Amino acid sequence: MTRKAWAALGGFVVVAAAAGAIVVATSGGGAGSQRIHVSDGDGCAPGWAVSGSGRTVFDVQNTSPHTVFSVQLINAANAKVYGKLNMVAPGTDVPLDVLLPPGRYSFHCLGSDGYTYDSKVGDVRGPAVSAARSLTPVSPLELAEAMQTYRVSLKPVMAQLVVDTDRLTNAVREGRLARARALWLPAHLDYARLGVAYGTFGKFNDEIDGRPLGLVQGVHDPQFQGFLRLEYGLWHGQSRQELTPVATALGLAVHTVARQFQTFQTLNWTNTDLPLRAHEILENTLQFELTGETNEGSNTNLATAWASAQGESLALDALKPLLRRRDPVLLAGATTATTRLAASLRAYERPRGAWTGVSSLSTREREQLDGAMSKLLEQLEQIPGELELQLATPSGADND
């Protein structure tokens, strides 16, 4: 066995099982199953073997007293994963149900102690298996390239957010509140188009686009800040004196985030966020915008949902090279569905910057939007599973 230090991401990573996972774990190993064990003492699946191609169920036993393991069964020729368990706790026995075509394979075990362990390479002989499915892990470099593409695509969006927010805040300070109402939506939509990015801004997101839900005083709570707070004031007759501090604080937060956006050093952003959060953009949209929960008077939730769909398109564009290699059908379906959803939402735009309010939708219109969104989310939720990170580079060439 080999024992190699792993420091690709600075620690142990656990990736939650996603829809379409290639392994089905059930209770018990089933007839003809083979028991293998992993530990920080004996290593990864010593002496493993299979009788031939097709279905095999491994009972994976973690005999280590303290170490948690991620276990993968990998084709040694092309590094494709045919079986995986994301977490095997110490002292537990978990089945790994795999369907293997002929080839050469090895087990790869990543421990929470910071080390990886590789088994010997074993030959699997027998007839071809047409139903076998594999996963091609994404390398850290591939994710870094996708993230860089995404960062570049967001730069003009961020720049426009600064410009439009300055126009909005200046109008409030000057007491031109009717003008401010007209300028509020363009600035808010810029922020919605940031998509995956807005989830990385930490406390700044509360300062820029916080919601009153859960605050003791609701919309009157001092902690309620940002675009929605300004929306409430502009559409509920508040004065220039009341709204100037709100607008000033919003402008300061936007400028701060824009400066930090250039380096991302102080933002909660890692390369793994892009596939993990690509579906979260529209999850939030379904929860907060299509329900009208965040409407503070402007009745523009459908506009925000439209901008969020545009933000989703930017995220998918960045992930396109990775998905094209691994699941082109998923890529095409998600891209088309996102474009159609954006067009459906845009249809509710009215003259002079007005939009149909969520409360004005008919039952049929609500059902159509909810159905389109839910179907798209089912596709987007598959992305993290298709783009799982290659936790470490297996050697695949070591023998007992």
Secondary structure, DSSP 8 states (H G I E B T S, - for coil): -EEEE--SSSS-------TT-S-B--SS--TT-EEEEEETTTEE-TT---SSSEEEEEEEEE--SS--EEEEEEETTT--EEEEEEEE-TT-EEEEEEEE-SEEEEEEEEETTSEEEE---EEE-SS--TT---B--B-HHHHHHHHHHHHHHHHHHHHHHHHHHHHHHHHHHTT-HHHHHHHHHHHHHHHHHTGGGGGG-THHHHHHH---TT-TTGGG-TT--HHHHHHHHHHTT--HHHHHHHHHHHHHHHHHHHHHHTT-TTSS--TTHHHHHTTHHHHHIIIIITT-TT-SSS--HHHHHHHHHHHHHHHHHHHHHHHHHH-HHHHHHHHHHHHHHHHHHHTTB-GGG-B--GGG--HHHHHHHHHHHHHHHHHHTTHHHHT-B--S--------
